[in-house]
Amino acid sequence: MNKKNIRDIVILGGGTAGWLTANHIASHYKESIAAGNLSVKLIDSPDVATIGVGEGTVPVIRETLKSFGISETQLLVQCDATFKQSIKFVDWTYNPSEKTNNFYHHLFEYPHLGNDSINAFWLQNKDICPDHYASCVSIQHDICEANLAPKNIQIPEYGGIVNYAYHLDASKFTELLKENAINNLAVKHTHAHVSNVKLSSDGYICELELLNEGVVSGDLFVDCSGFEGKLIKKTLNGSFVDKSDVLLCDTALAIQVPYGEHEKIIKPYTVAHAKKAGWIWDIGLTTRRGVGLVYSSNHINEESAYKELAKYLGKEPVNARKIPMQTGYQKEPWLKNCVSIGLSQGFVEPLEATGLLVFDMTAKILATKLPINFNEMQNIAKDYNQQVGAIWENIIDFIKLHYCISKRDDTQFWLDNRDEANIPDGLLQKLKYWHTHIPSQFDFERTTDLFKLENYLYVMYGMDFEIDRNAIAQRYPSLSSATAHISKIQQASILAMKSLQGQRDLLIKIKQHGLGKI
């Protein structure tokens, strides 16, 4: 077996993760597939429904879709998609009763810092600076607050005045990926239930027995079967790294909400509204909103959770779908000749739209690292597992950051999140260091980190992270250039907004005329 080439790749699961993986591999090896040297087949079961909640994305998805050959116009129209430029965090920093204007933006546009003097100036002069850190370092803050789109109709597909991603209908997005993989990338598709998984004498997967559809053999199997983990968990008994002691939310309630008759504005950002034992997401598509409550069942019971969501929506009762969440990831996402991607690989709560981000990134890594033969698979798998494990740890640290630096103390949920015993050691050490130092790029040494300096700056300073002002003043005594830099950003913001319009108006134009090709 060691000398055998990898020719037949079998993907189990037809959700977003499965079709993302199929598109990544098939687009990366398009010529090899055309020459008959490689085959990609996806099997999905008619009995398994997809979760279909991940409706938020991050900007890297634009590069991914462009590499697949998918038109941005098609995406926007077919998936009821809207532009997303930020996550707006409401009531995360202080108790709602303590401070008005209690929100901040984690923008997608990189902060325009020039150097550390901008951060140092803002930290020492909050009383004379704009209310929000993000408005000091980017024009996108004002664009979001004005509910404007990130581009105009003259800008070609996948281009914009500022960086952006999308809100989209997850089920329709999966269908778009499916159509592209089958029609444009020669991915084979079988709709059948897997009745049995056959292993070789050395424990590798060799065949999937299908109910009434025969047998499918393969060389490399990708498990995208969701939380079930039919291959990685049930067949190969992979080990799970549980992180529920760090991230306390373990349940979600999800619901689709139609727009009101006079509801014209589509917000160009996700709203993440903190509550007593979790938070509520609010995402605007073209035809509806996607809303849900993420909460800790150890801090609030199910009945109270439904009432919390009903109060937010202003109606009762609420017919929401309950989704249990197991936080953590596979210790070995690549085990023997099986690679888990999607919910079978790992999951953390949907804050910061990490779901589709990890699906996309790990599928791309797999496509790039695809072994030629079995002889090299073990070493590639070891490297893959190290990279993916580091990705998950980076994500978990970043999500925890939002909770542990909050000044909220109104419920036990927030007190438990602030408890140092529940904070990962690496993150805790960095927070102590950043109390007297401005974060720098050298604090994020891994190339696989999905959340780096700019992300931490928006969250930390948006949440009024406590710093030693005297220590900062000693390091940065002269800040004369900062005010001019901030002024330029504010002037640029005014000019940019004059060329932009509201989301709904732009999306109507795109549906009528389409965007120009690159």
KABEL-V853150 format. One line per field, one symbol per residue. ss: DSSP state (A for helix, B for strand, O for the rest). phi: phi as a letter, one per 20 degrees, with the letter a starting at -180 (. if undefined). psi: psi as a letter, one per 30 degrees, with the letter a starting at -180 (. if undefined). A space follows every 50 residues. Layout:
ss=???
phi=???
psi=???
This chain:
ss=OOOOBOOBBBBBOOOAAAAAAAAAAAAAOAAAAAOOOOBBBBBBOOOOOO OOOOOBOOOAAAAAAAAAOOOAAAAAAAOOOBBBOBBBBBOOOOOOOOOO OOBBBBBOOOOOOOOAAAAAAAAAOOOOOOOOAAAAAOOAAAAAAOOBOO OOOOOOOOOOOOOOBBBOOAAAAAAAAAAAAAAAAOOBBBBOOBBBBBBO OOOOBBBBBBOOOBBBBOOBBBBOOAAAOOOOOOOOOOOBBBOOOOOOOO BBBBBBBBOOOOOOOOOOOBBBBBBOOBBBBBBBOOOBBBBBBBBOOOOO OAAAAAAAAAAAAOOOOOOOBBBBOOOBBBOOOBBOOBBBOOOOOBBOOO AAAAAAAAAAAAAAAAAAAOOOBAAAAAAAAAAAAAAAAAAAAAAAAAAA AAAAOOOOOOOAAAAAAAOAAAOOAAAAAAAAAAOOOOOOAAAOOOOOOO OOAAAAAAAAAAOOOOOOAAAAAAAOOOOAAAAAAAAAAAAAAAAAAAOO OBAAAAAAAAAAAOOOOO
phi=.geffeddddddpdeffffffgffffffcgffffenebcccddcefedee fmdfddccgfffffffffneffgfgfffdlececdadeedmeecggfebe lebbdefefffeembffffffffecffdeggdggffdbffgffffeldfe bcffefgmdafcfbcbebffffffffffgfffedcmfeccdaeeebddde fenefcbdedfmcncdeadcddedemgflgefefeelfedeedffedefc bcdcbdcfffgdeeedfebeeddfcfcrbdebcdefdaddcaddbefedb efffffffffffembbedeeeecfcdeqbffcfdcldcdecnfferacgf gmlfgfffgffffffgffegfebffefffffffgffffffffffffgfff gfefefefcebfgffffefgfddggffffffffffccfgcffeceefefe dcgffffgffefemgfcefffffffcfdcfffffffffffffffffffed cfgfffffffffdmefff
psi=eefkljejkkkjkgaeeefeeeeeeeeeheeeeefgfkkkkkkkkffjkl ehfigkllfffeeeeeffgkkeeeeeefghllkkflkjjkgfelkeffkl hillkjlfkkkjedafeeeeeeefhfffllekeeffgkffeeeefghllg llffklkgllelklblkljeeeeeeeeeeeeeffghkkkkjlkjfkkkll fggkkfkkkkjggbkjllekkjjhgafeheeeeeefhlkkjkgffejfkg kkkkkkklklegjekjkhlkkjjkaegblkkjkjaeflkkklkkljfffk leeeeeeeeeeefglklkilkkjkkjkalkeifjjchkkkkbffelkllg kghfdeeeeeeeeeeeeegklelfefeeeeeeeeeeeeeeeeeeeeeeee eeefgkgkgflfeeeeffkffgkkeeeeeeeeefffkkklfffifkffkf kaeeeeeeeefeghkkljeeeeeefifjgffeeeeeeeeeeeeeeeffgl lleeeeeeeeeefllkl.
